[in-house]
Amino acid sequence: MPQNQIARELGCAINTVRLWGQRFATARLAGLDARHQGRKPKAETPALEARILALTQRSPKDGSTHWSTRKIARLAGTNAMRVARVWAKAGIQPHRLRGYVASDDPDFETKAADVIGLYLNPPANAVVFCVDEKTAIQALDRLDPVLPLSPGRVERHGFEYYRHGTLSLYAALNTRTGQVLGKTAKRHTSDEFIEFLRQILDSQPPGQEIHVIVDNLSAHKTKAVLALLVEHPRLRLHYTPTYSSWLNQVELWFSKIERDVIARGIFESVADLRRKIMRYIRLYNRHARPFHWTYRHTRNPMPVYSDSNVTVH
């Protein structure tokens, strides 16, 4: 019979059929003896699993910050593969670390509801902006030539660079259109923030109500800022709760410009950095889309921002 037909009838791979055929052709009946007797696999007993999990939840005594499978295996009297299976079964990953920030704002629910309400149900005939600063953006110039990507090779940058200076970027994200109003500055001060708020005021029709979502930076709460609000009653500031930057949608746009322009950019001067940032904003606004705020109840409930291409938790 053909080897592929034998493999189909026996439900095995054709290489298995070929292997045993060669052994029989070479050594006849003696070639059919099993080469490896093997052994019965040992099951992870509940007692061993409990011991591994108990050790994992303690701190290592050798000064290290977390366990490895081999360290646990030596203490538990087993092997690293068995420890890895127990960890996988229990969903434990000691090698990973995730940070978190808990808001200590006593008015968290009230402030969060105010901000989310502006996203989901904005006031009629009003515009909502998310405003923040991206500070200390470095104008880095690579000293070595960039080696472009090619098949089988990623783009490579030289390790050495020259730092021309830094600048700050003020950005206001229109939650309805997704377009961004940007302004660069040498420093992020209250005066620069007020100047940017005036730029937002000038960009909107006279008399239109403007709601601005900002964080709790001290520069956003100075007497000069309060005076501006009195001068322009149509401008209203909404402060996010402390340590809750994830409530500000402009942070998502900052992550986009970081990936697209800043992280891998090469800038010959601070002016070059400013020019490339503003060019990116102009081109981005041509096809801007708003972020859609949704809520999904999970073990770690967090809002989800998404557009047609990106979903960010």
C-alpha positions, 0 to 999 in steps of 0.5 A: 500500500502507498505510505500516504494511504497507510497514514490515512487509515492509521491516523498517523503522520506519513513520516511515522509510516516511513520511519517504521518502514525503514527500520523494518527494511534495515533490521527486519523484526528486530527493528520493530522493537521500541527504542524508548520505553518512556514512562508514565507522566506524573500528574500535578497532585493537589498537594504539590500544586498547593506547595508551589502556589504557596511558595510563589506568593512568598518573597524569595529569600535570596534578595531577588524581587520575584521567583523563577521556575527553577528557583521554585522547582528546587524548593518544591522538589520538582522540575521547572516544567511542572512549575510552569504548568502549575503557574499557567493553570493558576494564571500566575506570571511572576515575571510580569509587573503592572503599575497602577495609580489609585485616585485619592480624590474624595470627589472622584465620582462627581468629577468623573461623572461630570467629565464622562457626561461631557463625552456621552451627552455634551450640552447642546450648541456647545463645544468640548475640548480636552486640553493638556500639555506634553512637556519636555519633548526632546529635540534629539539628533542622531550622530550616526546615519540611520540604516533604513529597514530592508527585508529581514532587517529592522530600521536601526538608529545609532546609539549616540545622539545630540540633544538640541533642547526641549519644548512643550506642546499644548493640545486641545482635542475637539471631542466631537470632530477629533481635530486637534488645536496645537501650540508649542512653547518653551515652558509650560507656565500659567501664562502659556496656558492662558495664552492657549485658552485665548487661542481656543476662544478665538477659534470658536464663534463668538458666544459659543459655549466652550467646555474644557477638560483639564487635569489638576496641574497648579498652572491650571488653577492660578488667579490669572486663570480664574480671572480669565474665566470671569472675563469670558463666562462662556469658557468653563473648565472641568477638572478631572479627579486626581491621578486620573489622566485616563479620563482625558481623551487628549492623552490618547492623542499624545500617545499617537503623536509620540509613536508617529513623530517623537519616539523615532524622530530625528530633529536638527534643532528645536525649530525643526521639532516644532515644525514637524509637530505642527505639520503632523497636526495639520495633516492629522486634522485632514482625516481626524475622527473622534474617539468613541467612549464606551464602558465595559465591565471587567475585573478591572473596569476601565473606559475604552477609547476607540476609533476605526483603527485603534482601541485603547484601554 
